Amino acid sequence: MAASRIAAVATDGSLDDYVAVATLALALGAVWFAAFRDLRPRPRAVEAGGDSQWRIAARLLRRDRLAMTGLAIIVVLYLVALLAPLIAPYDPIAQQDIVRTGFLPPSLEHPLGTDRFGRDVLSRIIYGARVSLSIAFVAVAIAITIGTILGAVAGYLGGRVDAAIMRFTDMVLAFPRLVLLIMIIALFSPSIFLIITVLGLTQWPSTARIVRGEVLSLREREFVMAARALGFSRWRIILRHLVPNVLAPVIVAATLGIGNTIVLEAGLSFLGLGVAPPTPTWGNMVADGRETLLSAWWVATFPGLTIVVTVLAFNLLGDGLRDALDPRLRS
């Protein structure tokens, strides 16, 4: 079935189909490259003290089985999302004969059953991964970028600039995030762009605080003083010398933030303030099945389990990255 879908892309394929085929080609190329790489003779081990901090962290991360399990789950989820047009057995939004196909239990034809409109739950979970994971990734990227820049500026400049940025950060942290999200989304028509923007603009304060604390400890180091003595501008010192040295805690915050964002997006969709139907997301799938938990448990259970597994995978990877990137936690 997948081969026939790939052949059909050349005639009447959409942008999603081309992305799926390109992803499949890249994945196969990566496997091929990794297989040939294993055949090459391995270089001698690097002497102690010759590895960079990033190499040491990567080696420690590979030894953490829980973190690698989380990473493997995340990679599979993103591959499934990108390959959705090729692997989804049914159209996720096409409604069938409600009387005949509505609320069918899991079977060989529909491994995870169908919902009230006869739509295949497995196909909707696969396509819902594209929306949920994309929203989480882009929103966290926006939040991390804003938080890193503001935190670095506040920590390096200090004085009134630091006080102004931190008081604004405290104000954003003090306001209930869920209430703010509900208020903004309720005032406008819910859309993917609006949800990404709102989530991204409300999650940066924690990153700003982390980066500010790191920069405060770095701005008096010798390499920063040397950059000042050479006459480098403030922005060059911040972007070229300070930000690269605070990436470790930022990466950990981003990994853990993606899991939190997935839960937030699912909560908004569950409340009816997320992506508008019939576009599937894991949150609105759980909401669709809440009234039939006893009679058709599979409608809400499988999307809910997908959310749990995804968030757990990101948390496991985040914990592993924290242990690998923080020298104080290395055994």
Contacts in CASP RR format, 6 or more apart in sequence:
PFRMAT RR
TARGET T0000
AUTHOR 0000-0000-0000
METHOD contacts of the structure
MODEL  1
MAASRIAAVATDGSLDDYVAVATLALALGAVWFAAFRDLRPRPRAVEAGG
DSQWRIAARLLRRDRLAMTGLAIIVVLYLVALLAPLIAPYDPIAQQDIVR
TGFLPPSLEHPLGTDRFGRDVLSRIIYGARVSLSIAFVAVAIAITIGTIL
GAVAGYLGGRVDAAIMRFTDMVLAFPRLVLLIMIIALFSPSIFLIITVLG
LTQWPSTARIVRGEVLSLREREFVMAARALGFSRWRIILRHLVPNVLAPV
IVAATLGIGNTIVLEAGLSFLGLGVAPPTPTWGNMVADGRETLLSAWWVA
TFPGLTIVVTVLAFNLLGDGLRDALDPRLRS
1 89 0 8 1.000
2 86 0 8 1.000
2 87 0 8 1.000
5 17 0 8 1.000
5 85 0 8 1.000
5 86 0 8 1.000
6 21 0 8 1.000
6 24 0 8 1.000
6 86 0 8 1.000
8 17 0 8 1.000
9 17 0 8 1.000
9 18 0 8 1.000
9 20 0 8 1.000
9 21 0 8 1.000
14 85 0 8 1.000
16 84 0 8 1.000
16 85 0 8 1.000
17 85 0 8 1.000
17 86 0 8 1.000
19 82 0 8 1.000
20 82 0 8 1.000
20 83 0 8 1.000
20 84 0 8 1.000
20 85 0 8 1.000
20 86 0 8 1.000
21 86 0 8 1.000
23 79 0 8 1.000
23 82 0 8 1.000
23 83 0 8 1.000
24 83 0 8 1.000
24 86 0 8 1.000
27 79 0 8 1.000
46 55 0 8 1.000
51 59 0 8 1.000
53 327 0 8 1.000
56 324 0 8 1.000
56 330 0 8 1.000
57 248 0 8 1.000
57 321 0 8 1.000
57 324 0 8 1.000
57 325 0 8 1.000
58 324 0 8 1.000
60 323 0 8 1.000
60 324 0 8 1.000
60 330 0 8 1.000
61 67 0 8 1.000
61 68 0 8 1.000
61 320 0 8 1.000
61 321 0 8 1.000
61 324 0 8 1.000
62 68 0 8 1.000
64 320 0 8 1.000
64 323 0 8 1.000
64 324 0 8 1.000
66 316 0 8 1.000
66 319 0 8 1.000
66 320 0 8 1.000
67 316 0 8 1.000
67 317 0 8 1.000
67 318 0 8 1.000
67 319 0 8 1.000
67 320 0 8 1.000
67 321 0 8 1.000
67 323 0 8 1.000
67 324 0 8 1.000
69 313 0 8 1.000
69 316 0 8 1.000
70 312 0 8 1.000
70 313 0 8 1.000
70 314 0 8 1.000
70 316 0 8 1.000
70 317 0 8 1.000
71 313 0 8 1.000
71 317 0 8 1.000
73 309 0 8 1.000
73 310 0 8 1.000
73 313 0 8 1.000
74 310 0 8 1.000
74 313 0 8 1.000
74 314 0 8 1.000
74 317 0 8 1.000
77 129 0 8 1.000
77 133 0 8 1.000
77 310 0 8 1.000
77 313 0 8 1.000
78 133 0 8 1.000
80 87 0 8 1.000
80 126 0 8 1.000
80 129 0 8 1.000
81 126 0 8 1.000
81 128 0 8 1.000
81 129 0 8 1.000
81 130 0 8 1.000
81 133 0 8 1.000
81 134 0 8 1.000
82 130 0 8 1.000
84 126 0 8 1.000
84 127 0 8 1.000
84 129 0 8 1.000
84 130 0 8 1.000
87 126 0 8 1.000
88 120 0 8 1.000
88 122 0 8 1.000
88 123 0 8 1.000
88 126 0 8 1.000
88 127 0 8 1.000
89 120 0 8 1.000
89 122 0 8 1.000
89 123 0 8 1.000
90 119 0 8 1.000
90 120 0 8 1.000
90 122 0 8 1.000
90 123 0 8 1.000
91 123 0 8 1.000
92 119 0 8 1.000
92 120 0 8 1.000
92 123 0 8 1.000
92 124 0 8 1.000
92 126 0 8 1.000
92 127 0 8 1.000
92 128 0 8 1.000
92 280 0 8 1.000
93 119 0 8 1.000
93 278 0 8 1.000
93 279 0 8 1.000
93 280 0 8 1.000
94 119 0 8 1.000
95 117 0 8 1.000
95 118 0 8 1.000
95 119 0 8 1.000
96 102 0 8 1.000
96 114 0 8 1.000
96 117 0 8 1.000
96 118 0 8 1.000
96 119 0 8 1.000
97 118 0 8 1.000
98 116 0 8 1.000
98 117 0 8 1.000
98 118 0 8 1.000
101 114 0 8 1.000
101 118 0 8 1.000
102 114 0 8 1.000
102 115 0 8 1.000
102 116 0 8 1.000
102 117 0 8 1.000
102 118 0 8 1.000
103 114 0 8 1.000
103 115 0 8 1.000
103 116 0 8 1.000
103 118 0 8 1.000
103 292 0 8 1.000
103 295 0 8 1.000
103 296 0 8 1.000
103 299 0 8 1.000
104 110 0 8 1.000
104 113 0 8 1.000
104 114 0 8 1.000
104 118 0 8 1.000
105 113 0 8 1.000
105 296 0 8 1.000
105 298 0 8 1.000
106 112 0 8 1.000
106 113 0 8 1.000
106 298 0 8 1.000
107 113 0 8 1.000
110 120 0 8 1.000
110 121 0 8 1.000
110 122 0 8 1.000
111 122 0 8 1.000
112 120 0 8 1.000
112 121 0 8 1.000
112 122 0 8 1.000
112 125 0 8 1.000
112 298 0 8 1.000
112 302 0 8 1.000
113 120 0 8 1.000
113 121 0 8 1.000
113 122 0 8 1.000
113 298 0 8 1.000
113 299 0 8 1.000
114 120 0 8 1.000
114 121 0 8 1.000
115 121 0 8 1.000
115 124 0 8 1.000
115 285 0 8 1.000
115 288 0 8 1.000
115 289 0 8 1.000
115 296 0 8 1.000
115 299 0 8 1.000
116 288 0 8 1.000
116 292 0 8 1.000
116 296 0 8 1.000
116 299 0 8 1.000
121 285 0 8 1.000
121 298 0 8 1.000
121 299 0 8 1.000
121 302 0 8 1.000
121 303 0 8 1.000
122 302 0 8 1.000
124 280 0 8 1.000
124 285 0 8 1.000
124 303 0 8 1.000
125 280 0 8 1.000
125 282 0 8 1.000
125 285 0 8 1.000
125 302 0 8 1.000
125 303 0 8 1.000
125 306 0 8 1.000
127 280 0 8 1.000
128 280 0 8 1.000
128 281 0 8 1.000
128 282 0 8 1.000
128 285 0 8 1.000
129 282 0 8 1.000
129 306 0 8 1.000
131 192 0 8 1.000
131 275 0 8 1.000
131 279 0 8 1.000
131 280 0 8 1.000
131 281 0 8 1.000
132 262 0 8 1.000
132 265 0 8 1.000
132 266 0 8 1.000
132 281 0 8 1.000
132 282 0 8 1.000
132 283 0 8 1.000
132 307 0 8 1.000
132 310 0 8 1.000
133 262 0 8 1.000
133 310 0 8 1.000
134 192 0 8 1.000
135 192 0 8 1.000
135 195 0 8 1.000
135 196 0 8 1.000
135 199 0 8 1.000
135 261 0 8 1.000
135 265 0 8 1.000
136 257 0 8 1.000
136 258 0 8 1.000
136 259 0 8 1.000
136 261 0 8 1.000
136 262 0 8 1.000
136 265 0 8 1.000
137 258 0 8 1.000
138 196 0 8 1.000
139 195 0 8 1.000
139 196 0 8 1.000
139 199 0 8 1.000
139 200 0 8 1.000
139 203 0 8 1.000
139 261 0 8 1.000
139 265 0 8 1.000
140 200 0 8 1.000
140 203 0 8 1.000
140 254 0 8 1.000
140 257 0 8 1.000
140 258 0 8 1.000
140 261 0 8 1.000
141 254 0 8 1.000
142 196 0 8 1.000
142 197 0 8 1.000
142 200 0 8 1.000
142 201 0 8 1.000
142 204 0 8 1.000
143 199 0 8 1.000
143 200 0 8 1.000
143 201 0 8 1.000
143 202 0 8 1.000
143 203 0 8 1.000
143 204 0 8 1.000
143 207 0 8 1.000
143 257 0 8 1.000
144 204 0 8 1.000
144 207 0 8 1.000
144 250 0 8 1.000
144 253 0 8 1.000
144 254 0 8 1.000
146 200 0 8 1.000
146 201 0 8 1.000
146 204 0 8 1.000
146 207 0 8 1.000
146 208 0 8 1.000
147 204 0 8 1.000
147 205 0 8 1.000
147 207 0 8 1.000
147 208 0 8 1.000
147 211 0 8 1.000
148 207 0 8 1.000
148 208 0 8 1.000
148 211 0 8 1.000
148 243 0 8 1.000
148 246 0 8 1.000
148 250 0 8 1.000
150 165 0 8 1.000
150 169 0 8 1.000
150 204 0 8 1.000
150 208 0 8 1.000
150 211 0 8 1.000
151 165 0 8 1.000
151 207 0 8 1.000
151 208 0 8 1.000
151 209 0 8 1.000
151 211 0 8 1.000
151 212 0 8 1.000
151 215 0 8 1.000
152 211 0 8 1.000
152 212 0 8 1.000
152 215 0 8 1.000
152 238 0 8 1.000
152 239 0 8 1.000
152 242 0 8 1.000
152 243 0 8 1.000
152 246 0 8 1.000
153 161 0 8 1.000
153 165 0 8 1.000
153 238 0 8 1.000
154 161 0 8 1.000
154 162 0 8 1.000
154 165 0 8 1.000
154 166 0 8 1.000
154 208 0 8 1.000
154 212 0 8 1.000
154 215 0 8 1.000
155 162 0 8 1.000
155 211 0 8 1.000
155 212 0 8 1.000
155 213 0 8 1.000
155 215 0 8 1.000
155 216 0 8 1.000
155 219 0 8 1.000
156 215 0 8 1.000
156 219 0 8 1.000
156 234 0 8 1.000
156 237 0 8 1.000
156 238 0 8 1.000
156 242 0 8 1.000
157 234 0 8 1.000
162 212 0 8 1.000
165 208 0 8 1.000
166 209 0 8 1.000
166 212 0 8 1.000
169 205 0 8 1.000
169 208 0 8 1.000
169 209 0 8 1.000
170 205 0 8 1.000
172 202 0 8 1.000
172 204 0 8 1.000
172 205 0 8 1.000
173 205 0 8 1.000
173 206 0 8 1.000
177 202 0 8 1.000
177 203 0 8 1.000
177 264 0 8 1.000
178 264 0 8 1.000
180 198 0 8 1.000
180 202 0 8 1.000
181 198 0 8 1.000
181 199 0 8 1.000
181 202 0 8 1.000
181 264 0 8 1.000
181 268 0 8 1.000
181 273 0 8 1.000
182 268 0 8 1.000
182 271 0 8 1.000
182 273 0 8 1.000
184 194 0 8 1.000
184 198 0 8 1.000
185 194 0 8 1.000
185 195 0 8 1.000
185 198 0 8 1.000
185 268 0 8 1.000
185 273 0 8 1.000
185 274 0 8 1.000
186 273 0 8 1.000
188 194 0 8 1.000
189 276 0 8 1.000
190 268 0 8 1.000
190 272 0 8 1.000
190 273 0 8 1.000
190 274 0 8 1.000
190 275 0 8 1.000
190 276 0 8 1.000
191 275 0 8 1.000
191 276 0 8 1.000
192 275 0 8 1.000
195 265 0 8 1.000
195 268 0 8 1.000
195 274 0 8 1.000
195 275 0 8 1.000
199 261 0 8 1.000
199 264 0 8 1.000
199 265 0 8 1.000
203 257 0 8 1.000
203 260 0 8 1.000
203 261 0 8 1.000
206 253 0 8 1.000
207 250 0 8 1.000
207 253 0 8 1.000
207 254 0 8 1.000
210 246 0 8 1.000
210 249 0 8 1.000
210 250 0 8 1.000
210 253 0 8 1.000
211 246 0 8 1.000
211 249 0 8 1.000
211 250 0 8 1.000
214 245 0 8 1.000
214 246 0 8 1.000
214 249 0 8 1.000
215 242 0 8 1.000
215 246 0 8 1.000
218 224 0 8 1.000
218 242 0 8 1.000
218 245 0 8 1.000
218 246 0 8 1.000
219 242 0 8 1.000
223 241 0 8 1.000
224 237 0 8 1.000
224 241 0 8 1.000
224 242 0 8 1.000
227 236 0 8 1.000
227 237 0 8 1.000
227 241 0 8 1.000
228 237 0 8 1.000
232 240 0 8 1.000
232 241 0 8 1.000
248 325 0 8 1.000
248 326 0 8 1.000
249 325 0 8 1.000
249 326 0 8 1.000
251 321 0 8 1.000
251 325 0 8 1.000
252 318 0 8 1.000
252 321 0 8 1.000
252 322 0 8 1.000
252 325 0 8 1.000
255 314 0 8 1.000
255 317 0 8 1.000
255 318 0 8 1.000
255 321 0 8 1.000
256 314 0 8 1.000
256 315 0 8 1.000
256 318 0 8 1.000
257 314 0 8 1.000
258 314 0 8 1.000
259 310 0 8 1.000
259 311 0 8 1.000
259 314 0 8 1.000
259 315 0 8 1.000
260 311 0 8 1.000
262 282 0 8 1.000
262 307 0 8 1.000
262 310 0 8 1.000
262 311 0 8 1.000
262 314 0 8 1.000
263 307 0 8 1.000
263 311 0 8 1.000
265 274 0 8 1.000
265 281 0 8 1.000
265 283 0 8 1.000
266 281 0 8 1.000
266 282 0 8 1.000
266 283 0 8 1.000
266 286 0 8 1.000
266 307 0 8 1.000
267 283 0 8 1.000
268 274 0 8 1.000
269 275 0 8 1.000
269 281 0 8 1.000
269 282 0 8 1.000
269 283 0 8 1.000
269 284 0 8 1.000
269 286 0 8 1.000
269 287 0 8 1.000
270 283 0 8 1.000
270 284 0 8 1.000
270 286 0 8 1.000
270 287 0 8 1.000
270 290 0 8 1.000
271 287 0 8 1.000
272 284 0 8 1.000
272 287 0 8 1.000
274 281 0 8 1.000
274 284 0 8 1.000
275 281 0 8 1.000
275 284 0 8 1.000
277 284 0 8 1.000
282 303 0 8 1.000
282 304 0 8 1.000
282 306 0 8 1.000
282 307 0 8 1.000
283 303 0 8 1.000
283 304 0 8 1.000
283 307 0 8 1.000
285 299 0 8 1.000
285 300 0 8 1.000
285 303 0 8 1.000
285 304 0 8 1.000
286 300 0 8 1.000
286 303 0 8 1.000
286 304 0 8 1.000
286 307 0 8 1.000
287 300 0 8 1.000
288 299 0 8 1.000
288 300 0 8 1.000
289 296 0 8 1.000
289 299 0 8 1.000
289 300 0 8 1.000
290 300 0 8 1.000
292 299 0 8 1.000
292 300 0 8 1.000
293 300 0 8 1.000
293 301 0 8 1.000
322 329 0 8 1.000
323 329 0 8 1.000
323 330 0 8 1.000
324 330 0 8 1.000
END
